[in-house]
Amino acid sequence: MSKRLLAAAVAAVLAVAGCGGSEEASDPNTLKLWHYEGPDSAMGVAWAEAIKQFEATHPGVKVQFEEKGFEQIQKTASMVLNSKDAPDILEYNKGNATAGLLSKQGLLTDLGEEVAKRGWDKKLGPGIDTTAKYDERGVMGSGKWYGIPNYAEYVMVYYNKTMFDQQGLAAPTTFDELTAAMDKFAKAGVTPLALGGAEYPAAQLFYQLALTKADREWVDRFQRYTGPVDFHDNTWVFGAETFAKWLREGYFSKDSAGVKAEDMGLSFMQGKHPIMVSGSWWYGRVQAQVKDFEWAAVPWPGMTSGSSGNLWVVPKGSKNKQLAYDFIEITMSPAIQDKLRDAGGIPVAPSATPATDPRTKQLNDDFQALVDGDRLAFYPDWPAPGFYDAQVSSVQKVITGQIGAHEALTELADYYEENTASVGK
């Protein structure tokens, strides 16, 4: 999930979807590429280099790149990919409700033959490849290869070390330490937590709080339909009630209901809030842009949202599939994967040469510890189509006081039950 949004209006995408295919889109010497990584993010840096390498190794072929917004593609993918103006390759969100749904709708190319030929499966270990494969129901974890993960990611706790030092606080490595730190800041008149309620961050935090009490069995029931899901069990209730308590205690602002993800990240990077709970997709930007204070990051205590990163997918209607496969191959090369890592990302297929920057090494070591400890819990919106919007809405209403924590759980339960049937539950 995750990502810098653009100012481009969704209406523009709808207009593109409604018109006929352009000459450029079917030009055998043009690779039409979409992704939504900001140019100064780790992935944006890596994919820019991959484009250069692709054009250098494919004389006469140009990459026609368009940067899209995460939510822009999330809302219009089925329509756009079913049009003549679909790109040859794009970055798309992983999970049952997104890539799984498109695979079930017949809009994505089965990449199995290329995976076997190019050995991509050997580069992606168990757990990372879960989000690449979908069965006939569109459920992740088995079946055909419909995407190639190009990085990995997880949600963590970013903190302003300078502000923590001023309050005499140590790194918030446990849930109690995190809570105590926020309490001390709040009592000092500082709103501790940067949060964006208008998009994914607040809904992710709601889920993160539940994950402090979760185990693998609980996650699999919710994400992979292995058993009944009770949104009023002790785990969900703890998450919802703690979220509401943090709001009451002033750990985050009621004004955050209208804050977008980008503005949340900027407020942390500008030193306005000492804590941000969000994904590793911010890491490269924080590393590049924060100059006025010392910062650090620690894993979320307990299980955490995380998985492979988003996927390269090739639309069924792609005009230049072989070029798309060649581009994926370049992004999976050790040189590009190492560039992604050194820019503050988490590669899925790095070289044997370790990172030289201590902070980058720590980021990747922490991720490996999460994998080894079986602590990655995917993302809360994956189980059902449209669940993303439902979660953002329910959590936003908790922040504004329109509904209580338990009412939000009831809304989520109703939506989950009604909509998981369409993805094979």
Number of C-alpha atoms within 10 A of each C-alpha: 26 21 18 21 19 15 9 12 11 15 11 11 19 15 10 16 21 14 11 10 14 10 9 13 20 18 14 15 16 19 29 25 21 21 22 23 23 19 15 16 24 28 30 19 21 24 23 14 17 23 20 13 15 22 15 12 12 13 9 10 16 18 16 15 17 13 17 23 21 20 21 20 22 15 15 15 21 17 16 21 22 18 17 19 23 26 26 27 26 25 23 24 25 30 30 29 24 23 29 29 24 20 27 18 14 12 23 23 19 20 18 17 11 16 17 11 9 14 12 19 18 12 15 20 12 11 14 22 23 20 28 29 25 25 18 16 18 25 28 26 20 15 15 19 26 26 30 28 27 24 26 20 26 26 26 24 20 26 25 22 19 17 18 20 12 8 13 10 17 12 18 23 14 14 14 11 15 18 13 14 22 24 18 18 21 17 13 11 9 17 21 26 26 28 33 28 28 19 24 24 26 27 26 26 24 22 23 27 25 23 26 18 16 19 15 14 12 19 21 15 14 20 23 18 16 13 13 9 17 16 20 14 9 13 19 23 18 19 22 26 17 16 25 19 13 16 17 13 14 19 25 24 20 18 12 20 22 16 18 19 23 16 17 22 22 17 18 22 25 16 18 16 23 25 31 23 23 27 21 27 26 22 23 22 21 22 18 13 12 15 11 10 12 13 20 16 23 18 21 25 21 19 25 28 23 23 27 25 27 25 22 26 30 31 25 18 18 24 22 20 18 14 22 22 19 16 22 21 19 19 25 24 15 17 17 25 26 24 22 27 27 22 23 28 28 31 26 24 23 21 14 8 8 12 17 9 12 8 16 21 17 14 22 20 13 17 24 13 12 21 16 10 11 14 22 24 24 24 23 22 25 25 27 26 22 17 19 21 15 19 25 21 19 21 32 24 18 22 24 17 13 12 15 17 24 17 15 22 21 15 17 19 15 12 17 21 12 11 17 18 13 13 19 15 15
